Amino acid sequence: MKKSLLAIALTATCAGSVWAQSNDTLAKIKGSGNVTLGVRESSGLGFTLGNGKYVGFHTEMGERVVADLQKQLGLSKLELKYQPVTSQNRIPLLQNGTVDLECGSTTNNAARQKDVAFAVTTYVEEVGIAVRTNSNVHHIKDLNGKSVATTTGTTSVQTLRKNERADGIDFKEVYGKDHADSFLLLESGRAEAFVMDKSILAANIAKSKNPADFKILDDVLSIEPIACMLRKDDPAFKKAVDDSIKRQIKDGSLAKLYDKWFMQPIPPANVNLKMPLTESTKAAWANPNDKPMEEYAKK
């Protein structure tokens, strides 16, 4: 019995090794009969309602990608698993095979493209600043001498520091372990501003006890393409994912999904984020591509 169990374990290990070496995610999915979607717990594009329920624009889009993968592989059944990821661990969990496709709120940039691949852009984000409604912070320059929160593993504070309007501004950085924790720093008064993607700011404000107590400033710190991540050097899987997303764009289902999560009341508090589709996102959908944010900065 022990020898049989050992043989099974070795077989599974070898199979996993083969998949890892060949980087053939489609073969991994077909062989295992399951696929793991990397999801976020407190992002503007995906969040949890508790009890293992994950929702949101990118989460639901990822589920539709999985359904298309099932059809492509000819599987009568495909088990979908959800793996919560954070800004710190999302890339390692993708690289080591724990996650097959990450559909959170990850910026596609040149540095990350050295470690992972990205599907075509599905959301073009504006990075902004959230403050309390009664705050005396109205613009970037008002952050001088203030405590500014952001999430560990993100690029938001670096983006703020590089912004030309922040020249000469001195502020203290405080970090949350995830977006909900960062928002709590603002909510509890331990930070006077929270710098992050505007969709994330809006979602956390919507889920707060008193949404009217917070506002997002008009200042835009940067424009960043957001896309699902997958392992590098796996062209067949990237094509399958991209084809599904392009299909969702072409048949209008992605636009309907966007309307559902950004222009209609959403759980848990049935708050409408009122974030119309931006011209930048419309342009990304009209010409699907996986260009990093540095390409956007050249415009």
Phi, psi and chi 1 to 4 in degrees:
 res  aa     phi    psi   chi1   chi2   chi3   chi4
   1 MET       -  -44.3  176.5   62.4   76.3      -
   2 LYS   -62.4  -40.2  -71.0 -176.7  178.1  178.8
   3 LYS   -64.6  -37.3  -71.6 -176.5  178.7  179.9
   4 SER   -65.9  -43.4  -62.9      -      -      -
   5 LEU   -64.3  -39.2  -69.1  174.3      -      -
   6 LEU   -64.6  -41.0  177.9   60.3      -      -
   7 ALA   -62.4  -42.0      -      -      -      -
   8 ILE   -63.2  -43.5  -67.6  171.5      -      -
   9 ALA   -63.2  -43.0      -      -      -      -
  10 LEU   -65.2  -39.4  -73.9  172.6      -      -
  11 THR   -61.6  -45.5  -60.2      -      -      -
  12 ALA   -64.0  -40.9      -      -      -      -
  13 THR   -64.6  -43.9  -59.4      -      -      -
  14 CYS   -64.3  -41.1  -70.6      -      -      -
  15 ALA   -61.5  -44.3      -      -      -      -
  16 GLY   -62.8  -37.8      -      -      -      -
  17 SER   -65.2  -42.4  177.1      -      -      -
  18 VAL   -61.0  -45.4  169.3      -      -      -
  19 TRP   -61.2  -42.0  -74.7  -34.1      -      -
  20 ALA   -64.4  -41.2      -      -      -      -
  21 GLN   -70.6  -41.7  -69.8  172.1   10.7      -
  22 SER   -81.6  -16.3   65.3      -      -      -
  23 ASN    54.5   41.0 -131.8   21.7      -      -
  24 ASP  -103.7   88.6 -169.9  -17.7      -      -
  25 THR   -66.5  -35.1  -54.6      -      -      -
  26 LEU   -62.5  -40.2  -69.4  176.7      -      -
  27 ALA   -66.8  -38.4      -      -      -      -
  28 LYS   -61.3  -45.4  175.9  178.6 -177.2  -71.5
  29 ILE   -66.6  -45.3  -67.1  170.6      -      -
  30 LYS   -65.8  -38.7 -169.8  166.7 -173.7  176.2
  31 GLY   -71.1  -35.0      -      -      -      -
  32 SER   -90.6  -24.7   64.6      -      -      -
  33 GLY    76.6   15.0      -      -      -      -
  34 ASN  -146.0  160.3   61.8   67.1      -      -
  35 VAL  -139.6  141.6   58.2      -      -      -
  36 THR  -111.9  122.3  -58.5      -      -      -
  37 LEU   -99.0  124.7 -172.8   65.6      -      -
  38 GLY   -79.7  123.1      -      -      -      -
  39 VAL  -128.0  161.8  -66.9      -      -      -
  40 ARG  -106.3  154.9  -62.3  -58.3  -67.1  -99.3
  41 GLU   -98.2  -20.1  -64.4 -171.7  -46.2      -
  42 SER  -149.6   43.3   57.8      -      -      -
  43 SER  -100.3  164.6  165.5      -      -      -
  44 GLY   -74.6  -21.8      -      -      -      -
  45 LEU  -100.7   -6.2  -57.5 -178.9      -      -
  46 GLY  -171.6  136.7      -      -      -      -
  47 PHE  -156.2  173.3   54.5   95.5      -      -
  48 THR  -107.7  147.5 -178.4      -      -      -
  49 LEU  -101.7    5.1  -63.0  176.8      -      -
  50 GLY    92.0  165.8      -      -      -      -
  51 ASN    56.3   36.8  -61.9  -43.3      -      -
  52 GLY    74.2   13.6      -      -      -      -
  53 LYS   -98.1  117.5  177.5   66.2  173.7  176.4
  54 TYR  -115.9  132.6  -63.7   93.7      -      -
  55 VAL  -136.5 -179.3  -61.4      -      -      -
  56 GLY   119.6  168.2      -      -      -      -
  57 PHE   -57.2  -54.1  172.5   66.5      -      -
  58 HIS   -72.6  -33.3 -112.7 -166.4      -      -
  59 THR   -63.5  -48.7  -57.8      -      -      -
  60 GLU   -68.5  -35.1 -165.7  166.5  -19.9      -
  61 MET   -63.2  -41.5 -174.2 -164.6   75.9      -
  62 GLY   -62.3  -37.6      -      -      -      -
  63 GLU   -63.0  -37.1  -68.4  169.3  -17.4      -
  64 ARG   -69.7  -34.5  -66.1  178.3  177.9 -176.1
  65 VAL   -62.0  -44.4  170.0      -      -      -
  66 VAL   -60.8  -40.8  169.7      -      -      -
  67 ALA   -61.7  -39.0      -      -      -      -
  68 ASP   -69.0  -36.0  -75.7  -15.1      -      -
  69 LEU   -63.2  -40.3  -68.4  176.0      -      -
  70 GLN   -59.6  -43.1 -178.4  178.1  -10.3      -
  71 LYS   -65.0  -44.1  -67.8  177.4 -176.7  176.9
  72 GLN   -62.2  -38.3  177.5  177.7  -28.2      -
  73 LEU   -84.2   -6.7  -66.0  171.9      -      -
  74 GLY    67.6   33.5      -      -      -      -
  75 LEU   -92.9  131.4  -61.7  174.2      -      -
  76 SER   -72.7  -24.1   58.5      -      -      -
  77 LYS  -146.8  137.6 -178.0  180.0  179.2 -178.3
  78 LEU  -140.0  116.4  179.5   60.3      -      -
  79 GLU   -79.4  126.8 -178.7 -176.1    2.1      -
  80 LEU  -100.5  121.7  173.1   56.8      -      -
  81 LYS  -109.6  147.0  -61.6  179.9  178.7  179.4
  82 TYR  -110.9  130.2  -61.5   89.1      -      -
  83 GLN  -122.3  109.0  173.5   61.3   52.9      -
  84 PRO   -62.0  135.2  -19.0   31.8      -      -
  85 VAL  -126.8  160.5  -61.3      -      -      -
  86 THR  -118.9  174.5   65.7      -      -      -
  87 SER   -62.4  -29.8  -61.0      -      -      -
  88 GLN   -79.3  -39.2  -54.6  100.0  -65.3      -
  89 ASN  -105.1   -1.6   67.7   20.1      -      -
  90 ARG   -60.8  -40.3   55.0 -170.0  166.2 -176.6
  91 ILE   -73.2  -47.5  -69.8  178.3      -      -
  92 PRO   -58.2  -40.5  -27.0   35.8      -      -
  93 LEU   -68.3  -27.9  -71.4 -179.9      -      -
  94 LEU   -75.0  -44.5 -176.1   67.3      -      -
  95 GLN   -65.5  -36.4  -69.4  174.9  -42.8      -
  96 ASN   -87.0    3.1   69.1   17.6      -      -
  97 GLY    90.4   -0.4      -      -      -      -
  98 THR   -64.5  -39.3  -59.1      -      -      -
  99 VAL  -114.9  138.5  167.3      -      -      -
 100 ASP   -94.8  -36.4  -64.3  -49.7      -      -
 101 LEU  -145.0  125.5  178.7   65.7      -      -
 102 GLU  -104.7  118.5 -176.1  -92.0   -8.5      -
 103 CYS  -122.6   72.8  -70.8      -      -      -
 104 GLY  -108.1 -110.4      -      -      -      -
 105 SER  -146.4   53.5   53.0      -      -      -
 106 THR   -93.2  128.9  -55.5      -      -      -
 107 THR   -74.7  131.3  -62.3      -      -      -
 108 ASN   -83.7  109.7  177.2   -6.6      -      -
 109 ASN  -132.2  168.4   61.6   28.1      -      -
 110 ALA   -62.3  -37.9      -      -      -      -
 111 ALA   -63.8  -44.8      -      -      -      -
 112 ARG   -70.0  -28.8  -73.1  174.0  178.0  151.9
 113 GLN   -66.1  -13.5  -76.7 -165.0    0.8      -
 114 LYS   -75.1  -22.7  -65.2  176.8 -178.5  178.1
 115 ASP  -109.2  -28.8  -61.6  -44.0      -      -
 116 VAL  -140.6  170.1  -62.4      -      -      -
 117 ALA  -108.2  160.3      -      -      -      -
 118 PHE  -124.3  143.5  -74.2   88.2      -      -
 119 ALA   -73.8  177.7      -      -      -      -
 120 VAL   -63.8  149.6  -66.9      -      -      -
 121 THR   -62.5  133.3  -64.2      -      -      -
 122 THR  -118.3   -8.6   40.2      -      -      -
 123 TYR  -155.6  130.5 -174.8   86.1      -      -
 124 VAL  -105.7  116.0 -179.0      -      -      -
 125 GLU   -95.8  149.4 -177.0   64.0   91.0      -
 126 GLU  -109.0  128.8  -65.5 -178.4  -13.0      -
 127 VAL   -88.6  129.8  175.9      -      -      -
 128 GLY  -140.5 -165.4      -      -      -      -
 129 ILE  -130.4  127.7  -54.6  167.0      -      -
 130 ALA  -105.8  140.1      -      -      -      -
 131 VAL  -139.9  171.7  -62.2      -      -      -
 132 ARG   -73.2  147.6  -60.8 -169.8   72.6   86.5
 133 THR   -58.4  -35.0  -55.1      -      -      -
 134 ASN   -90.5   13.3   60.2    2.0      -      -
 135 SER   -72.3  154.1  170.5      -      -      -
 136 ASN   -93.4   12.1   60.2   -0.7      -      -
 137 VAL   -93.2  115.4  175.7      -      -      -
 138 HIS  -118.3  -22.6  -54.8  -70.6      -      -
 139 HIS  -144.9  172.5  -60.0  -75.1      -      -
 140 ILE   -54.2  -43.2  -66.6  175.1      -      -
 141 LYS   -60.6  -23.4   60.8 -179.1  177.8   61.3
 142 ASP   -76.6   -3.7  -61.5  -34.6      -      -
 143 LEU   -80.5   -7.2  -67.5  174.6      -      -
 144 ASN   -57.5  124.5 -166.6   44.4      -      -
 145 GLY    81.6    2.6      -      -      -      -
 146 LYS   -99.3  164.2  -56.0  -70.1 -165.2  -62.9
 147 SER   -92.9  127.3  -67.6      -      -      -
 148 VAL  -118.8  125.5  176.7      -      -      -
 149 ALA   -94.1  146.2      -      -      -      -
 150 THR  -154.4  176.4 -165.3      -      -      -
 151 THR   -99.8  134.4  -54.9      -      -      -
 152 THR   -55.7  133.7  -59.0      -      -      -
 153 GLY    91.7    1.0      -      -      -      -
 154 THR  -105.1  171.7   66.2      -      -      -
 155 THR  -104.7    9.3   59.0      -      -      -
 156 SER   -65.6  -43.6  -63.3      -      -      -
 157 VAL   -68.5  -38.4  165.1      -      -      -
 158 GLN   -60.7  -38.5  -66.7   94.8  -44.7      -
 159 THR   -62.2  -42.1  -62.9      -      -      -
 160 LEU   -63.5  -45.1  173.3   59.6      -      -
 161 ARG   -63.9  -32.7  -71.7 -158.0  180.0  -76.3
 162 LYS   -81.0  -14.7  -69.0  176.8 -177.9  177.7
 163 ASN   -67.0  129.8 -167.6  -76.1      -      -
 164 GLU   -60.4  -26.7   60.3 -177.1   13.6      -
 165 ARG   -76.5  -10.3  -71.9  167.5  -66.3  173.8
 166 ALA   -95.6    6.0      -      -      -      -
 167 ASP   -59.9  126.2 -173.7   43.7      -      -
 168 GLY    85.2   -1.0      -      -      -      -
 169 ILE   -87.0  133.4  -65.9  176.1      -      -
 170 ASP  -116.8  118.0 -177.5   30.6      -      -
 171 PHE  -137.5  160.7   55.9   86.2      -      -
 172 LYS   -97.5  131.1  178.3 -175.8  176.7 -177.5
 173 GLU   -89.8  131.9  -59.6  168.4   22.0      -
 174 VAL  -127.1  141.0  -70.2      -      -      -
 175 TYR  -117.9  138.1  -66.4   92.8      -      -
 176 GLY  -101.7  151.9      -      -      -      -
 177 LYS   -73.5  -24.0   66.4  179.6 -174.4  -63.8
 178 ASP  -148.8  179.4   55.5   29.5      -      -
 179 HIS   -65.2  -36.2  -60.2  -44.7      -      -
 180 ALA   -64.5  -40.1      -      -      -      -
 181 ASP   -66.9  -39.7 -166.9   38.6      -      -
 182 SER   -63.5  -42.0  -64.0      -      -      -
 183 PHE   -65.3  -34.7 -176.3   75.9      -      -
 184 LEU   -62.8  -33.6 -177.5   59.7      -      -
 185 LEU   -61.4  -39.6  -68.8  171.8      -      -
 186 LEU   -71.8  -45.9  172.4   63.4      -      -
 187 GLU   -61.8  -36.1 -166.5  171.4   30.5      -
 188 SER   -87.9   -4.4   64.0      -      -      -
 189 GLY    87.9    2.9      -      -      -      -
 190 ARG   -77.5  -12.9  -73.5  174.3  -74.7  170.2
 191 ALA  -137.7  148.8      -      -      -      -
 192 GLU   -99.6   -3.7  -65.9  179.5   71.3      -
 193 ALA  -157.2  154.0      -      -      -      -
 194 PHE  -127.5  115.0  176.9   18.2      -      -
 195 VAL   -98.9  122.4  175.9      -      -      -
 196 MET  -171.6  176.8 -171.7   48.4   60.0      -
 197 ASP   -55.6  137.2  -59.6   -8.0      -      -
 198 LYS   -62.4  -31.8  -74.8 -167.7  173.5 -177.2
 199 SER   -66.2  -36.2   65.4      -      -      -
 200 ILE   -70.0  -42.3  -66.7  172.9      -      -
 201 LEU   -60.3  -46.9  -61.6  177.7      -      -
 202 ALA   -62.3  -42.2      -      -      -      -
 203 ALA   -65.5  -41.2      -      -      -      -
 204 ASN   -71.6  -34.4  -81.6  -85.3      -      -
 205 ILE   -64.7  -43.3  -71.2  172.4      -      -
 206 ALA   -61.3  -33.6      -      -      -      -
 207 LYS   -87.8   -5.4  -68.4 -171.9  -67.7 -178.7
 208 SER   -73.7  166.0   67.3      -      -      -
 209 LYS   -63.7  -38.0  -64.3  177.9 -179.1  177.3
 210 ASN  -134.2   83.4  -61.8  -65.6      -      -
 211 PRO   -54.3  -31.4  -27.6   37.4      -      -
 212 ALA   -67.1  -13.8      -      -      -      -
 213 ASP   -77.8   -5.4  -70.7  -12.6      -      -
 214 PHE  -131.8  156.1  -54.4   92.6      -      -
 215 LYS  -147.7  158.7   65.0  179.8 -179.8 -179.3
 216 ILE  -107.9  126.9  -60.5  173.1      -      -
 217 LEU   -68.2  158.8  -56.9 -176.4      -      -
 218 ASP   -71.3  -24.1  -68.9  -25.9      -      -
 219 ASP   -55.6  133.7  -67.9  -53.2      -      -
 220 VAL  -112.6  119.9  175.7      -      -      -
 221 LEU   -84.0  -35.1  -56.5 -177.7      -      -
 222 SER  -165.1  164.6   72.1      -      -      -
 223 ILE  -112.2  124.6  -57.4  -66.4      -      -
 224 GLU  -132.7  129.6  -56.9 -175.3    3.7      -
 225 PRO   -76.4  129.1   29.0  -34.3      -      -
 226 ILE  -107.4  134.5  -52.4  -63.1      -      -
 227 ALA  -150.9  162.7      -      -      -      -
 228 CYS   -74.3  143.2  -65.3      -      -      -
 229 MET  -100.1  147.8  -76.1 -164.3  -59.9      -
 230 LEU  -144.5  171.1   49.2  147.6      -      -
 231 ARG   -68.7  150.3  -77.5  178.8  -77.5  -80.6
 232 LYS   -69.8  160.5  -78.1 -179.3   68.8   68.2
 233 ASP    55.5   43.1  -55.7  -42.3      -      -
 234 ASP  -134.2   70.2 -167.9   -9.4      -      -
 235 PRO   -60.3  -34.3   22.0  -34.1      -      -
 236 ALA   -65.6  -42.4      -      -      -      -
 237 PHE   -69.7  -41.8 -174.1   57.6      -      -
 238 LYS   -60.5  -43.0  174.7  168.8  166.7   52.7
 239 LYS   -62.2  -40.9 -177.2  179.0 -174.5  -56.8
 240 ALA   -63.6  -43.0      -      -      -      -
 241 VAL   -67.2  -47.6  173.0      -      -      -
 242 ASP   -60.7  -41.6  -76.2  -12.5      -      -
 243 ASP   -62.0  -38.7  -75.7  -10.7      -      -
 244 SER   -65.4  -44.8  173.1      -      -      -
 245 ILE   -64.8  -42.2  -66.5  171.2      -      -
 246 LYS   -62.9  -36.7  -69.5  175.0 -176.8  176.5
 247 ARG   -63.4  -43.1 -170.4  -89.4  -57.0  164.5
 248 GLN   -65.5  -33.8  -65.3 -179.6   52.8      -
 249 ILE   -68.9  -47.8  -67.6  171.9      -      -
 250 LYS   -65.1  -40.8 -172.5  174.6 -178.7  179.3
 251 ASP   -86.2    2.2   67.0   15.4      -      -
 252 GLY    83.7   -1.4      -      -      -      -
 253 SER   -70.8  -29.4   58.5      -      -      -
 254 LEU   -70.1  -37.7 -166.4   62.6      -      -
 255 ALA   -63.9  -39.7      -      -      -      -
 256 LYS   -66.2  -36.9  -68.7  178.7 -179.4  177.4
 257 LEU   -66.5  -40.0 -165.6   60.5      -      -
 258 TYR   -61.4  -46.0 -175.9   94.0      -      -
 259 ASP   -59.1  -39.6 -178.2   77.9      -      -
 260 LYS   -60.6  -41.4  171.7 -177.3  175.7  179.8
 261 TRP   -97.2  -14.1  -71.2  103.2      -      -
 262 PHE  -123.0  -12.3  -68.5  101.2      -      -
 263 MET  -126.4    6.6  -63.6  -60.4  -67.7      -
 264 GLN  -129.3  159.3  -55.1  -64.4  -30.7      -
 265 PRO   -59.6  133.6  -24.9   36.3      -      -
 266 ILE  -122.8  155.6   61.0  172.9      -      -
 267 PRO   -71.5  160.4   27.5  -35.5      -      -
 268 PRO   -89.6  -14.3   31.6  -36.4      -      -
 269 ALA  -102.7    5.8      -      -      -      -
 270 ASN    55.3   43.6  -70.6  -38.2      -      -
 271 VAL   -97.0  138.2  173.8      -      -      -
 272 ASN   -91.5  119.4 -172.3  -26.1      -      -
 273 LEU   -70.8  -23.0  -61.1 -177.9      -      -
 274 LYS    51.5   56.1  -63.3  179.7 -179.0  178.7
 275 MET  -119.9   87.6  -64.7  177.2   64.2      -
 276 PRO   -58.8  153.8  -20.6   32.8      -      -
 277 LEU   -59.1  125.8 -163.7   61.6      -      -
 278 THR   -81.0  160.6   64.6      -      -      -
 279 GLU   -63.3  -34.3  -68.0  -56.3  -44.6      -
 280 SER   -65.3  -41.0  -65.1      -      -      -
 281 THR   -70.2  -39.8  -60.8      -      -      -
 282 LYS   -58.6  -41.1  -71.6  178.8 -176.8  177.5
 283 ALA   -66.2  -38.1      -      -      -      -
 284 ALA   -66.1  -36.7      -      -      -      -
 285 TRP   -72.4  -35.0  -69.8    3.3      -      -
 286 ALA   -68.2  -31.7      -      -      -      -
 287 ASN  -133.6   77.8  -63.7  -74.5      -      -
 288 PRO   -54.0  131.0  -26.5   37.2      -      -
 289 ASN  -157.1  166.6   65.4   82.6      -      -
 290 ASP  -118.3   36.7   58.8    1.9      -      -
 291 LYS   -66.7  139.3  -65.4 -173.8  -62.2 -175.1
 292 PRO   -75.0  168.2   30.9  -37.6      -      -
 293 MET   -62.8  -25.3   67.9  176.3  -71.5      -
 294 GLU   -61.6  -30.8  -71.9   79.3    2.9      -
 295 GLU   -68.7  -33.2  -67.4  -65.9  -41.9      -
 296 TYR   -69.9  -35.5  -75.8   70.7      -      -
 297 ALA   -67.2  -21.8      -      -      -      -
 298 LYS   -76.4  -16.4  -68.1  177.7 -177.7  178.4
 299 LYS   -68.7      -  -68.7 -177.4  178.2 -179.1
